[in-house]
Amino acid sequence: MIRERKSSLNRVIQIKVEMKELEAQLEQLKKELNMLQESCTHEFEKKDYVQKCMKCHLIESLQW
């Protein structure tokens, strides 16, 4: 019983560490995507309410 709790606690700690690492990686990827979208020469495909760049996948609303 004690061994199961310790194992469970270790897994919780491991999951939290992995989540922190993934959150940091996600933030870095968001920054990289934002930089690519800012420097893109957009080629938009227009729909009824939005337009989406075919190159960088930036989506803009056509509703003001």
N, CA, C, O and CB atoms as a CASP TS submission, in Angstrom:
PFRMAT TS
TARGET T0000
AUTHOR 0000-0000-0000
METHOD Language model
MODEL 1
PARENT N/A
ATOM      1  N   MET     1       0.827  -1.197   0.000  1.00  0.00           N
ATOM      2  CA  MET     1       0.000   0.000   0.000  1.00  0.00           C
ATOM      3  C   MET     1       0.868   1.257   0.000  1.00  0.00           C
ATOM      4  O   MET     1       0.636   2.167  -0.795  1.00  0.00           O
ATOM      5  CB  MET     1      -0.939   0.000   1.211  1.00  0.00           C
ATOM      6  N   ILE     2       1.863   1.316   0.880  1.00  0.00           N
ATOM      7  CA  ILE     2       2.756   2.470   0.945  1.00  0.00           C
ATOM      8  C   ILE     2       3.559   2.576  -0.345  1.00  0.00           C
ATOM      9  O   ILE     2       3.788   3.676  -0.848  1.00  0.00           O
ATOM     10  CB  ILE     2       3.701   2.366   2.164  1.00  0.00           C
ATOM     11  N   ARG     3       3.985   1.437  -0.882  1.00  0.00           N
ATOM     12  CA  ARG     3       4.752   1.416  -2.127  1.00  0.00           C
ATOM     13  C   ARG     3       3.915   1.971  -3.283  1.00  0.00           C
ATOM     14  O   ARG     3       4.433   2.689  -4.139  1.00  0.00           O
ATOM     15  CB  ARG     3       5.223  -0.021  -2.446  1.00  0.00           C
ATOM     16  N   GLU     4       2.605   1.633  -3.305  1.00  0.00           N
ATOM     17  CA  GLU     4       1.709   2.136  -4.347  1.00  0.00           C
ATOM     18  C   GLU     4       1.560   3.649  -4.247  1.00  0.00           C
ATOM     19  O   GLU     4       1.558   4.340  -5.266  1.00  0.00           O
ATOM     20  CB  GLU     4       0.332   1.461  -4.246  1.00  0.00           C
ATOM     21  N   ARG     5       1.438   4.161  -3.045  1.00  0.00           N
ATOM     22  CA  ARG     5       1.315   5.610  -2.851  1.00  0.00           C
ATOM     23  C   ARG     5       2.577   6.324  -3.303  1.00  0.00           C
ATOM     24  O   ARG     5       2.509   7.361  -3.964  1.00  0.00           O
ATOM     25  CB  ARG     5       1.026   5.937  -1.380  1.00  0.00           C
ATOM     26  N   LYS     6       3.728   5.768  -2.945  1.00  0.00           N
ATOM     27  CA  LYS     6       5.000   6.375  -3.328  1.00  0.00           C
ATOM     28  C   LYS     6       5.157   6.370  -4.847  1.00  0.00           C
ATOM     29  O   LYS     6       5.604   7.353  -5.439  1.00  0.00           O
ATOM     30  CB  LYS     6       6.176   5.631  -2.665  1.00  0.00           C
ATOM     31  N   SER     7       4.788   5.266  -5.460  1.00  0.00           N
ATOM     32  CA  SER     7       4.849   5.149  -6.915  1.00  0.00           C
ATOM     33  C   SER     7       3.905   6.149  -7.570  1.00  0.00           C
ATOM     34  O   SER     7       4.253   6.792  -8.560  1.00  0.00           O
ATOM     35  CB  SER     7       4.502   3.717  -7.358  1.00  0.00           C
ATOM     36  N   SER     8       2.724   6.269  -7.015  1.00  0.00           N
ATOM     37  CA  SER     8       1.728   7.208  -7.534  1.00  0.00           C
ATOM     38  C   SER     8       2.217   8.652  -7.377  1.00  0.00           C
ATOM     39  O   SER     8       2.066   9.462  -8.292  1.00  0.00           O
ATOM     40  CB  SER     8       0.376   7.019  -6.808  1.00  0.00           C
ATOM     41  N   LEU     9       2.796   8.967  -6.234  1.00  0.00           N
ATOM     42  CA  LEU     9       3.325  10.299  -5.985  1.00  0.00           C
ATOM     43  C   LEU     9       4.465  10.611  -6.954  1.00  0.00           C
ATOM     44  O   LEU     9       4.540  11.715  -7.492  1.00  0.00           O
ATOM     45  CB  LEU     9       3.806  10.421  -4.530  1.00  0.00           C
ATOM     46  N   ASN    10       5.343   9.649  -7.172  1.00  0.00           N
ATOM     47  CA  ASN    10       6.439   9.846  -8.119  1.00  0.00           C
ATOM     48  C   ASN    10       5.911  10.115  -9.519  1.00  0.00           C
ATOM     49  O   ASN    10       6.442  10.959 -10.241  1.00  0.00           O
ATOM     50  CB  ASN    10       7.359   8.626  -8.133  1.00  0.00           C
ATOM     51  N   ARG    11       4.856   9.389  -9.900  1.00  0.00           N
ATOM     52  CA  ARG    11       4.270   9.591 -11.229  1.00  0.00           C
ATOM     53  C   ARG    11       3.647  10.972 -11.334  1.00  0.00           C
ATOM     54  O   ARG    11       3.757  11.617 -12.376  1.00  0.00           O
ATOM     55  CB  ARG    11       3.218   8.513 -11.529  1.00  0.00           C
ATOM     56  N   VAL    12       3.000  11.436 -10.282  1.00  0.00           N
ATOM     57  CA  VAL    12       2.416  12.779 -10.268  1.00  0.00           C
ATOM     58  C   VAL    12       3.517  13.824 -10.470  1.00  0.00           C
ATOM     59  O   VAL    12       3.361  14.746 -11.271  1.00  0.00           O
ATOM     60  CB  VAL    12       1.656  13.037  -8.933  1.00  0.00           C
ATOM     61  N   ILE    13       4.612  13.681  -9.753  1.00  0.00           N
ATOM     62  CA  ILE    13       5.735  14.612  -9.875  1.00  0.00           C
ATOM     63  C   ILE    13       6.296  14.573 -11.294  1.00  0.00           C
ATOM     64  O   ILE    13       6.590  15.617 -11.877  1.00  0.00           O
ATOM     65  CB  ILE    13       6.841  14.273  -8.849  1.00  0.00           C
ATOM     66  N   GLN    14       6.441  13.385 -11.840  1.00  0.00           N
ATOM     67  CA  GLN    14       6.957  13.225 -13.202  1.00  0.00           C
ATOM     68  C   GLN    14       6.025  13.902 -14.212  1.00  0.00           C
ATOM     69  O   GLN    14       6.494  14.580 -15.126  1.00  0.00           O
ATOM     70  CB  GLN    14       7.121  11.724 -13.546  1.00  0.00           C
ATOM     71  N   ILE    15       4.732  13.724 -14.056  1.00  0.00           N
ATOM     72  CA  ILE    15       3.760  14.347 -14.961  1.00  0.00           C
ATOM     73  C   ILE    15       3.852  15.859 -14.881  1.00  0.00           C
ATOM     74  O   ILE    15       3.835  16.537 -15.908  1.00  0.00           O
ATOM     75  CB  ILE    15       2.332  13.886 -14.628  1.00  0.00           C
ATOM     76  N   LYS    16       3.949  16.396 -13.669  1.00  0.00           N
ATOM     77  CA  LYS    16       4.048  17.852 -13.510  1.00  0.00           C
ATOM     78  C   LYS    16       5.310  18.401 -14.173  1.00  0.00           C
ATOM     79  O   LYS    16       5.265  19.459 -14.800  1.00  0.00           O
ATOM     80  CB  LYS    16       4.035  18.226 -12.022  1.00  0.00           C
ATOM     81  N   VAL    17       6.417  17.706 -14.044  1.00  0.00           N
ATOM     82  CA  VAL    17       7.668  18.128 -14.684  1.00  0.00           C
ATOM     83  C   VAL    17       7.500  18.112 -16.204  1.00  0.00           C
ATOM     84  O   VAL    17       7.899  19.056 -16.886  1.00  0.00           O
ATOM     85  CB  VAL    17       8.848  17.207 -14.256  1.00  0.00           C
ATOM     86  N   GLU    18       6.912  17.042 -16.730  1.00  0.00           N
ATOM     87  CA  GLU    18       6.697  16.934 -18.169  1.00  0.00           C
ATOM     88  C   GLU    18       5.772  18.045 -18.666  1.00  0.00           C
ATOM     89  O   GLU    18       5.996  18.611 -19.736  1.00  0.00           O
ATOM     90  CB  GLU    18       6.112  15.560 -18.522  1.00  0.00           C
ATOM     91  N   MET    19       4.747  18.352 -17.897  1.00  0.00           N
ATOM     92  CA  MET    19       3.816  19.416 -18.283  1.00  0.00           C
ATOM     93  C   MET    19       4.523  20.765 -18.348  1.00  0.00           C
ATOM     94  O   MET    19       4.287  21.534 -19.280  1.00  0.00           O
ATOM     95  CB  MET    19       2.642  19.486 -17.297  1.00  0.00           C
ATOM     96  N   LYS    20       5.378  21.065 -17.386  1.00  0.00           N
ATOM     97  CA  LYS    20       6.138  22.318 -17.399  1.00  0.00           C
ATOM     98  C   LYS    20       7.014  22.398 -18.638  1.00  0.00           C
ATOM     99  O   LYS    20       7.091  23.444 -19.283  1.00  0.00           O
ATOM    100  CB  LYS    20       7.000  22.443 -16.133  1.00  0.00           C
ATOM    101  N   GLU    21       7.681  21.282 -18.975  1.00  0.00           N
ATOM    102  CA  GLU    21       8.548  21.256 -20.154  1.00  0.00           C
ATOM    103  C   GLU    21       7.735  21.477 -21.423  1.00  0.00           C
ATOM    104  O   GLU    21       8.152  22.221 -22.311  1.00  0.00           O
ATOM    105  CB  GLU    21       9.308  19.922 -20.237  1.00  0.00           C
ATOM    106  N   LEU    22       6.577  20.832 -21.507  1.00  0.00           N
ATOM    107  CA  LEU    22       5.733  20.978 -22.691  1.00  0.00           C
ATOM    108  C   LEU    22       5.142  22.385 -22.797  1.00  0.00           C
ATOM    109  O   LEU    22       5.001  22.918 -23.897  1.00  0.00           O
ATOM    110  CB  LEU    22       4.611  19.943 -22.666  1.00  0.00           C
ATOM    111  N   GLU    23       4.798  22.985 -21.659  1.00  0.00           N
ATOM    112  CA  GLU    23       4.292  24.356 -21.672  1.00  0.00           C
ATOM    113  C   GLU    23       5.357  25.317 -22.185  1.00  0.00           C
ATOM    114  O   GLU    23       5.051  26.225 -22.958  1.00  0.00           O
ATOM    115  CB  GLU    23       3.831  24.774 -20.268  1.00  0.00           C
ATOM    116  N   ALA    24       6.597  25.127 -21.765  1.00  0.00           N
ATOM    117  CA  ALA    24       7.695  25.971 -22.240  1.00  0.00           C
ATOM    118  C   ALA    24       7.908  25.764 -23.740  1.00  0.00           C
ATOM    119  O   ALA    24       8.128  26.724 -24.479  1.00  0.00           O
ATOM    120  CB  ALA    24       8.998  25.662 -21.461  1.00  0.00           C
ATOM    121  N   GLN    25       7.842  24.519 -24.181  1.00  0.00           N
ATOM    122  CA  GLN    25       8.001  24.225 -25.608  1.00  0.00           C
ATOM    123  C   GLN    25       6.857  24.843 -26.410  1.00  0.00           C
ATOM    124  O   GLN    25       7.087  25.390 -27.489  1.00  0.00           O
ATOM    125  CB  GLN    25       8.058  22.699 -25.845  1.00  0.00           C
ATOM    126  N   LEU    26       5.638  24.765 -25.901  1.00  0.00           N
ATOM    127  CA  LEU    26       4.482  25.352 -26.572  1.00  0.00           C
ATOM    128  C   LEU    26       4.642  26.860 -26.717  1.00  0.00           C
ATOM    129  O   LEU    26       4.359  27.411 -27.781  1.00  0.00           O
ATOM    130  CB  LEU    26       3.199  25.031 -25.806  1.00  0.00           C
ATOM    131  N   GLU    27       5.089  27.529 -25.668  1.00  0.00           N
ATOM    132  CA  GLU    27       5.299  28.979 -25.738  1.00  0.00           C
ATOM    133  C   GLU    27       6.333  29.333 -26.802  1.00  0.00           C
ATOM    134  O   GLU    27       6.152  30.296 -27.546  1.00  0.00           O
ATOM    135  CB  GLU    27       5.744  29.523 -24.371  1.00  0.00           C
ATOM    136  N   GLN    28       7.412  28.563 -26.879  1.00  0.00           N
ATOM    137  CA  GLN    28       8.439  28.798 -27.879  1.00  0.00           C
ATOM    138  C   GLN    28       7.880  28.603 -29.288  1.00  0.00           C
ATOM    139  O   GLN    28       8.173  29.390 -30.189  1.00  0.00           O
ATOM    140  CB  GLN    28       9.630  27.868 -27.645  1.00  0.00           C
ATOM    141  N   LEU    29       7.088  27.569 -29.475  1.00  0.00           N
ATOM    142  CA  LEU    29       6.492  27.304 -30.786  1.00  0.00           C
ATOM    143  C   LEU    29       5.487  28.384 -31.177  1.00  0.00           C
ATOM    144  O   LEU    29       5.400  28.754 -32.348  1.00  0.00           O
ATOM    145  CB  LEU    29       5.812  25.936 -30.789  1.00  0.00           C
ATOM    146  N   LYS    30       4.730  28.891 -30.211  1.00  0.00           N
ATOM    147  CA  LYS    30       3.804  29.990 -30.483  1.00  0.00           C
ATOM    148  C   LYS    30       4.556  31.230 -30.951  1.00  0.00           C
ATOM    149  O   LYS    30       4.130  31.901 -31.890  1.00  0.00           O
ATOM    150  CB  LYS    30       2.974  30.315 -29.235  1.00  0.00           C
ATOM    151  N   LYS    31       5.676  31.533 -30.295  1.00  0.00           N
ATOM    152  CA  LYS    31       6.487  32.685 -30.690  1.00  0.00           C
ATOM    153  C   LYS    31       7.029  32.500 -32.101  1.00  0.00           C
ATOM    154  O   LYS    31       7.006  33.428 -32.909  1.00  0.00           O
ATOM    155  CB  LYS    31       7.644  32.897 -29.701  1.00  0.00           C
ATOM    156  N   GLU    32       7.516  31.299 -32.392  1.00  0.00           N
ATOM    157  CA  GLU    32       8.065  31.012 -33.717  1.00  0.00           C
ATOM    158  C   GLU    32       6.980  31.130 -34.789  1.00  0.00           C
ATOM    159  O   GLU    32       7.220  31.708 -35.849  1.00  0.00           O
ATOM    160  CB  GLU    32       8.692  29.603 -33.745  1.00  0.00           C
ATOM    161  N   LEU    33       5.797  30.591 -34.524  1.00  0.00           N
ATOM    162  CA  LEU    33       4.694  30.691 -35.466  1.00  0.00           C
ATOM    163  C   LEU    33       4.303  32.143 -35.688  1.00  0.00           C
ATOM    164  O   LEU    33       4.065  32.558 -36.822  1.00  0.00           O
ATOM    165  CB  LEU    33       3.493  29.890 -34.971  1.00  0.00           C
ATOM    166  N   ASN    34       4.235  32.912 -34.620  1.00  0.00           N
ATOM    167  CA  ASN    34       3.887  34.324 -34.725  1.00  0.00           C
ATOM    168  C   ASN    34       4.894  35.072 -35.598  1.00  0.00           C
ATOM    169  O   ASN    34       4.504  35.894 -36.427  1.00  0.00           O
ATOM    170  CB  ASN    34       3.818  34.960 -33.331  1.00  0.00           C
ATOM    171  N   MET    35       6.178  34.793 -35.416  1.00  0.00           N
ATOM    172  CA  MET    35       7.214  35.445 -36.223  1.00  0.00           C
ATOM    173  C   MET    35       7.060  35.064 -37.696  1.00  0.00           C
ATOM    174  O   MET    35       7.197  35.918 -38.573  1.00  0.00           O
ATOM    175  CB  MET    35       8.625  35.059 -35.712  1.00  0.00           C
ATOM    176  N   LEU    36       6.781  33.804 -37.972  1.00  0.00           N
ATOM    177  CA  LEU    36       6.592  33.366 -39.359  1.00  0.00           C
ATOM    178  C   LEU    36       5.364  34.027 -39.981  1.00  0.00           C
ATOM    179  O   LEU    36       5.399  34.440 -41.140  1.00  0.00           O
ATOM    180  CB  LEU    36       6.455  31.834 -39.425  1.00  0.00           C
ATOM    181  N   GLN    37       4.293  34.126 -39.224  1.00  0.00           N
ATOM    182  CA  GLN    37       3.078  34.745 -39.742  1.00  0.00           C
ATOM    183  C   GLN    37       3.268  36.241 -39.965  1.00  0.00           C
ATOM    184  O   GLN    37       2.714  36.795 -40.915  1.00  0.00           O
ATOM    185  CB  GLN    37       1.915  34.504 -38.788  1.00  0.00           C
ATOM    186  N   GLU    38       4.041  36.903 -39.108  1.00  0.00           N
ATOM    187  CA  GLU    38       4.288  38.335 -39.273  1.00  0.00           C
ATOM    188  C   GLU    38       5.133  38.621 -40.504  1.00  0.00           C
ATOM    189  O   GLU    38       4.970  39.669 -41.129  1.00  0.00           O
ATOM    190  CB  GLU    38       4.972  38.898 -38.037  1.00  0.00           C
ATOM    191  N   SER    39       6.029  37.715 -40.866  1.00  0.00           N
ATOM    192  CA  SER    39       6.905  37.958 -42.007  1.00  0.00           C
ATOM    193  C   SER    39       6.367  37.360 -43.313  1.00  0.00           C
ATOM    194  O   SER    39       6.994  37.508 -44.362  1.00  0.00           O
ATOM    195  CB  SER    39       8.275  37.395 -41.720  1.00  0.00           C
ATOM    196  N   CYS    40       5.224  36.695 -43.259  1.00  0.00           N
ATOM    197  CA  CYS    40       4.646  36.028 -44.425  1.00  0.00           C
ATOM    198  C   CYS    40       4.070  37.054 -45.411  1.00  0.00           C
ATOM    199  O   CYS    40       3.487  38.061 -45.010  1.00  0.00           O
ATOM    200  CB  CYS    40       3.548  35.036 -43.986  1.00  0.00           C
ATOM    201  N   THR    41       4.245  36.780 -46.679  1.00  0.00           N
ATOM    202  CA  THR    41       3.514  37.527 -47.710  1.00  0.00           C
ATOM    203  C   THR    41       2.262  36.704 -47.999  1.00  0.00           C
ATOM    204  O   THR    41       2.269  35.779 -48.812  1.00  0.00           O
ATOM    205  CB  THR    41       4.396  37.768 -49.034  1.00  0.00           C
ATOM    206  N   HIS    42       1.211  37.067 -47.318  1.00  0.00           N
ATOM    207  CA  HIS    42       0.003  36.259 -47.272  1.00  0.00           C
ATOM    208  C   HIS    42      -0.645  36.066 -48.640  1.00  0.00           C
ATOM    209  O   HIS    42      -0.641  36.953 -49.493  1.00  0.00           O
ATOM    210  CB  HIS    42      -0.982  36.886 -46.337  1.00  0.00           C
ATOM    211  N   GLU    43      -1.196  34.875 -48.810  1.00  0.00           N
ATOM    212  CA  GLU    43      -2.044  34.549 -49.946  1.00  0.00           C
ATOM    213  C   GLU    43      -3.328  33.994 -49.356  1.00  0.00           C
ATOM    214  O   GLU    43      -3.407  32.815 -49.012  1.00  0.00           O
ATOM    215  CB  GLU    43      -1.351  33.521 -50.941  1.00  0.00           C
ATOM    216  N   PHE    44      -4.337  34.855 -49.242  1.00  0.00           N
ATOM    217  CA  PHE    44      -5.555  34.492 -48.533  1.00  0.00           C
ATOM    218  C   PHE    44      -6.561  33.765 -49.415  1.00  0.00           C
ATOM    219  O   PHE    44      -6.751  34.080 -50.590  1.00  0.00           O
ATOM    220  CB  PHE    44      -6.190  35.721 -47.958  1.00  0.00           C
ATOM    221  N   GLU    45      -7.190  32.781 -48.795  1.00  0.00           N
ATOM    222  CA  GLU    45      -8.367  32.124 -49.360  1.00  0.00           C
ATOM    223  C   GLU    45      -9.533  32.668 -48.543  1.00  0.00           C
ATOM    224  O   GLU    45      -9.556  32.538 -47.319  1.00  0.00           O
ATOM    225  CB  GLU    45      -8.270  30.514 -49.303  1.00  0.00           C
ATOM    226  N   LYS    46     -10.493  33.271 -49.221  1.00  0.00           N
ATOM    227  CA  LYS    46     -11.599  33.907 -48.506  1.00  0.00           C
ATOM    228  C   LYS    46     -12.801  32.989 -48.438  1.00  0.00           C
ATOM    229  O   LYS    46     -13.159  32.313 -49.403  1.00  0.00           O
ATOM    230  CB  LYS    46     -11.984  35.222 -49.174  1.00  0.00           C
ATOM    231  N   LYS    47     -13.409  32.988 -47.270  1.00  0.00           N
ATOM    232  CA  LYS    47     -14.683  32.290 -47.030  1.00  0.00           C
ATOM    233  C   LYS    47     -15.710  33.371 -46.712  1.00  0.00           C
ATOM    234  O   LYS    47     -15.429  34.559 -46.869  1.00  0.00           O
ATOM    235  CB  LYS    47     -14.570  31.218 -45.844  1.00  0.00           C
ATOM    236  N   ASP    48     -16.879  32.976 -46.275  1.00  0.00           N
ATOM    237  CA  ASP    48     -17.927  33.955 -45.976  1.00  0.00           C
ATOM    238  C   ASP    48     -17.537  34.922 -44.860  1.00  0.00           C
ATOM    239  O   ASP    48     -17.779  36.125 -44.965  1.00  0.00           O
ATOM    240  CB  ASP    48     -19.201  33.239 -45.598  1.00  0.00           C
ATOM    241  N   TYR    49     -16.938  34.402 -43.798  1.00  0.00           N
ATOM    242  CA  TYR    49     -16.691  35.231 -42.620  1.00  0.00           C
ATOM    243  C   TYR    49     -15.230  35.358 -42.235  1.00  0.00           C
ATOM    244  O   TYR    49     -14.883  36.193 -41.400  1.00  0.00           O
ATOM    245  CB  TYR    49     -17.439  34.686 -41.472  1.00  0.00           C
ATOM    246  N   VAL    50     -14.361  34.541 -42.832  1.00  0.00           N
ATOM    247  CA  VAL    50     -12.939  34.575 -42.507  1.00  0.00           C
ATOM    248  C   VAL    50     -12.109  34.410 -43.768  1.00  0.00           C
ATOM    249  O   VAL    50     -12.591  33.965 -44.810  1.00  0.00           O
ATOM    250  CB  VAL    50     -12.585  33.482 -41.486  1.00  0.00           C
ATOM    251  N   GLN    51     -10.858  34.780 -43.635  1.00  0.00           N
ATOM    252  CA  GLN    51      -9.892  34.482 -44.687  1.00  0.00           C
ATOM    253  C   GLN    51      -8.696  33.809 -44.031  1.00  0.00           C
ATOM    254  O   GLN    51      -8.299  34.152 -42.917  1.00  0.00           O
ATOM    255  CB  GLN    51      -9.465  35.779 -45.468  1.00  0.00           C
ATOM    256  N   LYS    52      -8.122  32.826 -44.761  1.00  0.00           N
ATOM    257  CA  LYS    52      -7.023  32.036 -44.220  1.00  0.00           C
ATOM    258  C   LYS    52      -5.875  32.055 -45.214  1.00  0.00           C
ATOM    259  O   LYS    52      -6.054  31.782 -46.401  1.00  0.00           O
ATOM    260  CB  LYS    52      -7.472  30.577 -43.916  1.00  0.00           C
ATOM    261  N   CYS    53      -4.685  32.386 -44.705  1.00  0.00           N
ATOM    262  CA  CYS    53      -3.499  32.385 -45.555  1.00  0.00           C
ATOM    263  C   CYS    53      -3.153  30.947 -45.909  1.00  0.00           C
ATOM    264  O   CYS    53      -3.086  30.079 -45.038  1.00  0.00           O
ATOM    265  CB  CYS    53      -2.301  33.088 -44.852  1.00  0.00           C
ATOM    266  N   MET    54      -2.934  30.706 -47.187  1.00  0.00           N
ATOM    267  CA  MET    54      -2.624  29.356 -47.657  1.00  0.00           C
ATOM    268  C   MET    54      -1.198  28.947 -47.278  1.00  0.00           C
ATOM    269  O   MET    54      -0.880  27.759 -47.254  1.00  0.00           O
ATOM    270  CB  MET    54      -2.810  29.268 -49.178  1.00  0.00           C
ATOM    271  N   LYS    55      -0.349  29.918 -46.985  1.00  0.00           N
ATOM    272  CA  LYS    55       1.055  29.620 -46.679  1.00  0.00           C
ATOM    273  C   LYS    55       1.310  29.456 -45.182  1.00  0.00           C
ATOM    274  O   LYS    55       1.945  28.488 -44.766  1.00  0.00           O
ATOM    275  CB  LYS    55       1.946  30.719 -47.225  1.00  0.00           C
ATOM    276  N   CYS    56       0.822  30.388 -44.377  1.00  0.00           N
ATOM    277  CA  CYS    56       1.152  30.355 -42.941  1.00  0.00           C
ATOM    278  C   CYS    56      -0.042  30.020 -42.048  1.00  0.00           C
ATOM    279  O   CYS    56       0.104  29.916 -40.830  1.00  0.00           O
ATOM    280  CB  CYS    56       1.721  31.687 -42.521  1.00  0.00           C
ATOM    281  N   HIS    57      -1.220  29.851 -42.647  1.00  0.00           N
ATOM    282  CA  HIS    57      -2.444  29.465 -41.945  1.00  0.00           C
ATOM    283  C   HIS    57      -2.974  30.534 -40.991  1.00  0.00           C
ATOM    284  O   HIS    57      -3.761  30.229 -40.095  1.00  0.00           O
ATOM    285  CB  HIS    57      -2.200  28.205 -41.181  1.00  0.00           C
ATOM    286  N   LEU    58      -2.549  31.778 -41.179  1.00  0.00           N
ATOM    287  CA  LEU    58      -3.112  32.874 -40.392  1.00  0.00           C
ATOM    288  C   LEU    58      -4.583  33.014 -40.756  1.00  0.00           C
ATOM    289  O   LEU    58      -4.944  32.980 -41.932  1.00  0.00           O
ATOM    290  CB  LEU    58      -2.339  34.215 -40.643  1.00  0.00           C
ATOM    291  N   ILE    59      -5.420  33.170 -39.754  1.00  0.00           N
ATOM    292  CA  ILE    59      -6.854  33.324 -39.982  1.00  0.00           C
ATOM    293  C   ILE    59      -7.264  34.715 -39.512  1.00  0.00           C
ATOM    294  O   ILE    59      -6.947  35.135 -38.399  1.00  0.00           O
ATOM    295  CB  ILE    59      -7.675  32.213 -39.240  1.00  0.00           C
ATOM    296  N   GLU    60      -7.968  35.407 -40.380  1.00  0.00           N
ATOM    297  CA  GLU    60      -8.485  36.742 -40.054  1.00  0.00           C
ATOM    298  C   GLU    60      -9.985  36.766 -40.254  1.00  0.00           C
ATOM    299  O   GLU    60     -10.511  36.176 -41.198  1.00  0.00           O
ATOM    300  CB  GLU    60      -7.808  37.833 -40.920  1.00  0.00           C
ATOM    301  N   SER    61     -10.654  37.443 -39.370  1.00  0.00           N
ATOM    302  CA  SER    61     -12.096  37.606 -39.485  1.00  0.00           C
ATOM    303  C   SER    61     -12.401  38.675 -40.527  1.00  0.00           C
ATOM    304  O   SER    61     -11.687  39.673 -40.621  1.00  0.00           O
ATOM    305  CB  SER    61     -12.724  37.975 -38.118  1.00  0.00           C
ATOM    306  N   LEU    62     -13.444  38.475 -41.297  1.00  0.00           N
ATOM    307  CA  LEU    62     -13.896  39.477 -42.251  1.00  0.00           C
ATOM    308  C   LEU    62     -15.066  40.268 -41.679  1.00  0.00           C
ATOM    309  O   LEU    62     -15.632  41.128 -42.353  1.00  0.00           O
ATOM    310  CB  LEU    62     -14.295  38.817 -43.577  1.00  0.00           C
ATOM    311  N   GLN    63     -15.422  39.972 -40.434  1.00  0.00           N
ATOM    312  CA  GLN    63     -16.488  40.705 -39.731  1.00  0.00           C
ATOM    313  C   GLN    63     -15.858  41.870 -38.981  1.00  0.00           C
ATOM    314  O   GLN    63     -14.870  41.681 -38.272  1.00  0.00           O
ATOM    315  CB  GLN    63     -17.277  39.767 -38.745  1.00  0.00           C
ATOM    316  N   TRP    64     -16.387  43.017 -39.116  1.00  0.00           N
ATOM    317  CA  TRP    64     -15.822  44.184 -38.426  1.00  0.00           C
ATOM    318  C   TRP    64     -16.677  44.443 -37.250  1.00  0.00           C
ATOM    319  O   TRP    64     -16.419  45.378 -36.493  1.00  0.00           O
ATOM    320  CB  TRP    64     -15.734  45.438 -39.336  1.00  0.00           C
TER
END
